[in-house]
Amino acid sequence: MGFLAVPGVDSVTRIIVLLSVVLTLGSIITGVYLLWRHQGGGRRLEYSLSLLHSGLNVDMLAIILSAPFAFLVWGVLTFLGAVILYAFFGFQSTIQGINVPVRGLALILVFIFGMVGLMSTLISFVFFWCFRKRRGARAMYGVSV
C-alpha cells in the first residue's frame, strides 16, 4: 500500500498495485482460514477422512490447499510488474512543477536487480534439478543415502 503514496505513479501502475494487494490479502485470508480449518486437534483424523469421503476428489482438494501459495505468487508477480511499470512510466515533479520521467537510474537498478533475481532463480533451478537427477540415479542403482 505504501507504493500508492509514491508521487508520480500512473493509473495503470496503481491498478496493478491494487491487484497485488488484493491477491496478497487473498493469500493471507485463505491461508489463515485453511490453517484454522485443518487444526482440529483430536478431531483431525475425522476431518481428513470426511474430506476424502465427501464429493471432493483429490485434485480439487489439492487446488483448494494450494490457493494461499498461488495467491501469494501472483501477488508478488503483479507487484514486480508494478515496479517495472513505474521504472518505465513513472515521473516526479520538480520544484517548477515540471513532470520529469524517473527512467535513468530507476531503469538501471530494475535491470540489475532483475538480472540478479533471474540468475539466482536459474541457479537454484539447475541445482535442484541436478540434485533430483542424482537422487534418482542413487535410487535406481540401489544406493542408500
Steps between C-alpha positions, in 0.01 A plus 500: 500500500794732557578482129176690431633799700801540269455811288498448126328163487279481190151349498597164347768448763251592775254241369768231495613590853140476622467161329818391674358609836175312438687183400729521801205554734333201334809295583493608863126447541490156334816393682361596840164339419659172385733499798206552735296236315772233501612536862226295655701355787366153583243523223766540230473139381121519484521820296754353257291190448185707449678699227594181320147363525336824392430593140846661464750297311871516574572746216243749626635467853852568372378813319327628814804440718735667249291819475697702761831432328356573156349830619834597655696420183259701284508786751879514489506478120247782459696714746815434300312604187391822672860581596615440143219718364593774745861481385388548138204738532536663843572870538595746768421868526775758522482818706373684192212251466640323193449122480830324435515126419669280760661283232877557543621344822176309564530304175859410575415383851197300385710337229787412738278361775283323243805328355624403848158356582480316168848355539436386858175337387676321213788388722262360762294328228810334352625403847175331599465338158850348533427399860181324390681322214777388735250378756309312228820333379584386854154350543528325163829331591390409852737735680356618830555851629 
